Amino acid sequence: MSDDGVEVPDDLEIRVGDGTGNEQYRTCQECGRDCVPEPFDAGTGDGIRVAFSCPEHGVHAVVDPFEHLR
């Protein structure tokens, strides 16, 4: 799988979940804030990942929404 040249639009909305309604990966463990997803390129052959970053405490979770396809 090649991800070279992939552009992520600024208005892209990403929804990730396991179907249980448990979205703790979005919540900062330090302050309880619901954090915004930030897509990023994980590198050649590794595809796209989504980081959840608290503005105050930084990255606290990284999710691979396409893990089941690799």
Secondary structure, DSSP 8 states (H G I E B T S, - for coil): ---TT----TT-------SSS--GGGB-TTT--B-EEEEEE--TTT-EEEEEEETTTEEEEEE-TTGGG-
